[in-house]
Amino acid sequence: MENPKYTFKDMASDQEVRWCPGCDDYVILRSVQKALPELGISRENFVFISGIGCSSRFPYYMNTYGMHSIHGRAPAIATGVKLANPDLSVWVITGDGDSMAIGGNHFIHVVRRNVDLNIILFNNEIYGLTKGQFSPTSSVGLRTKSSPYGNTQPPFHPGSLAMGAQARFFARVPGNVPKEMTALFVEAEKFHGTSVIEVLQNCVIFNDAVFEGVTHKDVRADAQLWVEHGKPMIFGKDKNKGLVLNGLKLETVTIGENGITEDDILVHDAEEVDNTLHLMLSKLQTPTVMGVIRSVKDVTLGDRVAAQMAEVKKTTKFKSVNDLLLSGETWEVE
Amino acid sequence: MAVDDIKTAPRNNGEPEALERVVILFVGDSGDGMQLTGTQFSDTSAMLGNDIATFPNYPAEIRAPQGSVYGVSGFQVHIGQTEISTPGDDVDVLVAMNPAALKTNLHSVSPGKTLIIDTDSFTKKNLGKAGYESNPLEDDSLDNYKVIQAPITTLTRTSILDIGLDNKSMNRSKNMFALGMVFWMFSRPLTHTERFLENKFKNKPKVIEANKRALKAGYNYADTLELLPSAHTILPAKMKPGKYRIIMGNSATAWGFLAAAEKANLDLFLGSYPITPASDILHELSKHQHFGVKTFQAEDEIAGVCSAIGAAFAGDLAITTTSGPGLALKGEAVGLALITELPMVIVDVQRGGPSTGLPTKTEQSDLLQSLHGRNGDSPVIVIAASTPANCFDYAYEASRLALEHMTPVILLTDGYIANGSEPWKIKEMSELSPITPRLEKAENAEDWQVYARDTEKLARNWAIPGTPGLEHRIGGLEKDKLTGNVSYVPDNHEYMVKIRAEKIKRVENYIPDLTIEGAQEGDLLVVGWGGTYGSLHTAVNYMNETGDKIGYVHFNYLNPMPKNTEEVFKKFKKILVCELNMGQLAAVLRSRYPEYNFLKYNKIQGLPFTIMELVQKFNQMLGNEPIII
């Protein structure tokens, strides 16, 4: 099949989707199903690997190859898939409990190695499937079943963790904007290396409206800054707010006030190798930065493995295992 | 000389006196190069046609404080012109590079045997570290031994003084001096070791020169030393005709997987995390990228097994290697491989447990963990290698069973056979049985079901990502018996648990029967499994040659067991299960064959059985008088 033409329906399996009504997971699922046909990749070459949690049921709903694995381990399994067959388009589906708590180690190492795969991190700041305990991304003070008097553990910021692990691609998207999400997934897959996409995903049952201050349609124009490579970082419903660097801090300014013009606003450089500014952007809360924060080309693990293997194959004296068995010091018994 | 009391072969006029077999133990500080010294002696002997068995015994610390008793590293080698299956109980020649080495190993040398001692190291300080109150070379405590006192350190330095190495580097060659002495004593040529040195220190000509000179100096010193009588030799053993090489257990395991991947026409993938004593398999496979092998050193044990599961899903022959503590960490993931019915091999090179236990010592205490160490009813195939060389065969066999039966297979070896080496009659690829992976084809997509099984093996087919039309999802949730979709239907779950168990049970139709060694029926059946084969086989042979006839079976297949197992048990009055643990196989046999009485003989010291302790036990079982040694 050359450049097969699919619609999103070709990517949906026959299994009934069983997330809670109103869950952002539906949006993410549909956005992925819409992104895949745009990639020019044959369906049999998509593999979705998930861990455990609400989000990790995802592969069952995809009409592709998939594995619903064990808690936290999807990055390790996906690494094995990709190393075994570099031609596959590999996607890791994970949540904040799955990838930041039990699977934290695998998350940082897959990012560090820059395995060419995409990680969609469904961040709802709560454990949903186990029915409502605080997660490693929950805010301090959050009252949950396991923190009735308020969460006492400070949270991880997925962006900071990814940057600390030398992420080459990091993007963030709210859970309620399917069109933008689809576009981001396409861009993530086209990026050669590990792509981390954090989705601010609302859990309607256990942590409803946790992102509302950022994602609600009434506030989002002022609460979100959508970055685009090469463009000034301007936001706000009047498109008159922007970011400047004041010393070592990012600061929001208003164009037209205090002599600020558009030329003063920082221009987003997603491709800058030094991740200092990307880290600052990822940590910023007002506004919360959306879109591709970092996208830096680098050699992937697969590239290195393939290059090394090709080199070794060129110089080896072993053409088959038999050569090895009979190599070195041997002797004949008559 | 001290080896006089070893049973000797007829003397050839003018030639060195021929001995039937000899046991040599090289011991020194863990930085003294004793492992290398022992390996050189055994490799050289193997190439002269001797049968050999080796036993490296080293501390977990890489460089424990110099001269301390816990930093002592030893390498025991047993060479012979007869069949050699163990490193030997009694040491004929002990090479002790310092007081701590002597102190910790003298117990394995019987009076009358030979000690070669580096007198330079017997300083007041070193004697104190070893816990000697007086110098054993000066009091009468070694009177019953043939002691060869040589100032090995001084002689080594004198012989290489002009090369221009610093003191520390010069001292490093003293093991070669000692090796040279032992080479002379047993009429071994220096050529193999010289070649080895040239290769190992390719870019360090001074180091090559120093080591070669020290080796030669030791040889010449022994030749002229009045203390030494004429040299001895060990004539070639009668071995089956063919091409041989020396092989270590861990290398044999690695090569078995290479062979299996080539035979199955698959790429080999190893996901692994370093752990003693299994890391050498990772090291060995990492060298062989030319065969398309991918070795992935993961961030932890769990990622090791999980990456292998991913590779298995994607169509590679997937392996993970570990030791006991690592297998504990991999348990959940093995369950995933089992329920998804993906082919993979998990190698556990067992060591002393529990917990971190005895990392560098051997034990057989992961049998129950392998059989049962997962949640749920979760049977997998468990097999065990029994000699360094047959690690090759069982790695190959584990791969075959995994690929043809679509299941994870646990392969057990242990520190003793993994680090031990022996001559191996090389198996060429053409001698190996075929391996047929159950790859599903795109043209069958129409009627294909993920969990459809063949009626005989009950194995499903392997549908590899990238195959058009076979897109499917698998996972850790219970699945419908045919479609593989998630199913919580009560009857379906019971069916699936039972069919997974039945699938493993039917493997018994594809493995060989037990064969009884020695008496085919009678009073006593000895039962063993895994790495104790050498000791048990030798002890049973000794019994059958000298006295009462007893039978012996050895299990390489632990789950399922060979079909004739019960038939064998029926033929004997008493069954004695010998293991290096508290009785794990005995416990398994009691639950599987409750009508038989399984007696136990266990050793839990991190060491293999000695022949003598086994023979004593067998005699006791038969009601015989104990043998006076």
Interface residues (C-beta under 8 A of the other chain):
Chain A: M1 S13 Q15 S42 R43 E44 N45 F46 V47 I49 I52 P59 Y60 M62 N63 T64 Y65 G66 M67 H68 S69 I70 R73 P75 A76 I77 A78 T79 G80 V81 K82 L83 A84 N85 D87 L88 N105 H106 H109 V305 Q308 M309 V312 K313 T316 F318 S320 V321 N322 L324 L325 L326 G328 E329 T330 W331 E332 V333 E334
Chain B: D43 A46 M47 G49 H192 P236 M239 K240 P241 G242 K243 Y244 R245 I246 W255 L258 A259 E262 D267 F269 G271 H288 Q289 H290 F291 G292 K294 F296 A298 E299 D300 I302 A303 C306 S307 A308 I309 G310 A311 A312 F313 A314 G315 D316 A318 E332 A333 G335 L336 T340 K425 I426 K427 E428 M429 I464 P465 G466 T467 P468 G469 L470 E471 H472 R473 I474 G475 G476 L477 N485 V486
